[in-house]
Amino acid sequence: MAKFYYNTRDDLICIDTDLVAAVKADGNYSKILYISGKVITLSCGITKLEEILKSTASKQNRYVRLGRSYIINHAYLYKLEPLKQQIILSNGIHPDLKIPLPKQTIKTYKDAMEKRSEVIKQKANS
């Protein structure tokens, strides 16, 4: 279980990276969206938070930056819906988390996932 601690002016916040479903940029702030639906706002830009998540996550390459506004944890990826312009994240227990994204961003991510699965299939067949 990977965690990092974020110090605010008054508090010390413990962030469990295994439970973070997504991060949303909000100006000079970032909103951490837990899979349970809990939201924590940090006074930290999304680029800095992306570095922190990638360095502390228990599994490499778990977090994917999608556009300027979102980072998703693809361990929770349930469905890509380009026509509805959204990605759905789920753990099967809590309500689904819908992430609105442009069609092109979703299509690019889908293509990358398909290429990755083809490489895995080729390695398995070798």
Secondary structure as GFF3:
##gff-version 3
##sequence-region A 1 126
A	DSSP	beta_strand	3	7	.	.	.	ID=ss1
A	DSSP	beta_strand	12	16	.	.	.	ID=ss2
A	DSSP	beta_strand	20	26	.	.	.	ID=ss3
A	DSSP	beta_strand	29	34	.	.	.	ID=ss4
A	DSSP	beta_strand	39	42	.	.	.	ID=ss5
A	DSSP	alpha_helix	46	56	.	.	.	ID=ss6
A	DSSP	beta_strand	63	66	.	.	.	ID=ss7
A	DSSP	beta_strand	70	73	.	.	.	ID=ss8
A	DSSP	three_ten_helix	74	76	.	.	.	ID=ss9
A	DSSP	beta_strand	77	81	.	.	.	ID=ss10
A	DSSP	beta_strand	86	89	.	.	.	ID=ss11
A	DSSP	beta_strand	97	100	.	.	.	ID=ss12
A	DSSP	alpha_helix	103	125	.	.	.	ID=ss13
###
